Amino acid sequence: MAVCTAEICEGKWYQEREEEITLVDRYGIKRTTTLKPDNKQGIMRLGKEWREFCEVNGVKVGESFKMELIKEEEEDIRATHLLKFCSKVLNSH
């Protein structure tokens, strides 16, 4: 599972319980996964689809990358949140 950093989780747009979220890759293809709280660690984790998402975006497991949080309104007026791939974070070594 991927770990969401404080920057993503600080906004409290999630309900601190398991929820579905949509990942949008660099080609605009959407994948649904889960966002789950890790109560022992106090962080949020992404479910299974993140590995394929990383591969498509040229990111290896363990590398850092930036995502944009997008709120998308649905027909029934509920908001769906998307995490859209922005770029890899280059190491400064």
C-alpha positions in Angstrom: 0.0 0.0 0.0 1.1 3.6 -0.6 1.2 6.1 2.2 -0.5 9.5 1.9 1.6 12.3 3.3 0.3 14.9 5.7 -0.2 17.4 2.9 -2.9 15.2 1.3 -4.5 14.1 4.6 -4.4 17.4 6.4 -7.4 18.8 4.5 -9.7 16.3 6.2 -11.8 15.9 3.0 -11.8 12.2 3.8 -13.9 10.8 6.7 -11.1 9.0 8.6 -12.7 5.7 7.5 -12.2 3.5 4.5 -13.4 5.2 1.3 -13.2 4.8 -2.4 -11.0 7.3 -4.3 -10.1 7.6 -7.9 -6.5 7.8 -9.2 -6.0 9.6 -12.5 -2.8 8.7 -14.4 -0.8 10.9 -16.8 -3.0 9.7 -19.7 -6.2 10.6 -17.9 -7.2 7.0 -17.2 -9.1 6.6 -14.0 -8.6 3.7 -11.5 -10.7 3.3 -8.4 -8.9 2.2 -5.2 -9.5 2.5 -1.4 -8.1 5.1 1.0 -7.8 3.4 4.4 -6.8 4.8 7.8 -3.9 3.0 9.5 -4.9 3.8 13.1 -1.7 2.4 14.6 0.4 4.8 12.5 -2.1 7.7 12.2 -1.7 7.8 8.4 -3.9 7.0 5.4 -3.0 4.3 2.9 -4.0 3.7 -0.7 -5.2 0.2 -1.8 -4.1 -2.3 -4.4 -4.5 -0.2 -7.6 -1.7 2.1 -6.7 1.0 -0.3 -8.0 -0.4 -0.3 -11.5 -0.9 3.5 -11.3 2.8 4.0 -10.4 4.0 1.7 -13.2 1.9 3.6 -15.8 3.3 6.9 -14.6 6.9 5.7 -14.6 7.3 5.7 -10.9 9.0 2.8 -9.0 7.8 1.6 -5.6 9.4 3.7 -3.0 9.9 6.8 -5.2 8.1 10.0 -4.4 5.7 11.7 -6.7 3.3 14.6 -6.6 -0.5 14.4 -7.0 -3.2 17.0 -7.3 -6.4 16.6 -5.3 -9.4 17.4 -7.4 -13.0 17.5 -6.2 -15.5 16.4 -8.8 -19.2 16.9 -8.4 -21.5 14.0 -9.3 -25.1 14.0 -10.5 -26.4 13.2 -7.0 -24.6 16.2 -5.6 -22.1 14.1 -3.7 -18.4 15.0 -4.2 -15.9 12.5 -5.5 -12.3 13.1 -4.9 -9.7 12.4 -7.5 -5.9 12.2 -7.0 -4.3 13.1 -10.3 -0.6 12.3 -11.1 1.5 15.5 -11.5 5.1 14.6 -11.6 7.9 12.5 -10.1 10.0 14.1 -7.4 13.6 14.0 -8.4 16.2 13.1 -5.8 18.8 15.8 -5.2 21.7 13.3 -4.6 
